[in-house]
């Protein structure tokens, strides 16, 4: 799986459709463990809520 950049709404939909599952130890998409990285328009040191980004990047963990 390649990196994917998704909007917040698209990411929420993947969780609602159970295409991304929280295993309690990490996130699983398909057969692979993934990382979800928030992409912000402002410098992170000014952020109050890191979960409130407009876009997120999904990458396979360990790559």
Buried (B, 14 or more C-beta within 10 A) or exposed (E): EEEBEBEBEEBEEBEEEEEBEEEEEEBBBEEEBBBBBBEEEEEEEEEEEEEEBEBBBBBBEEE
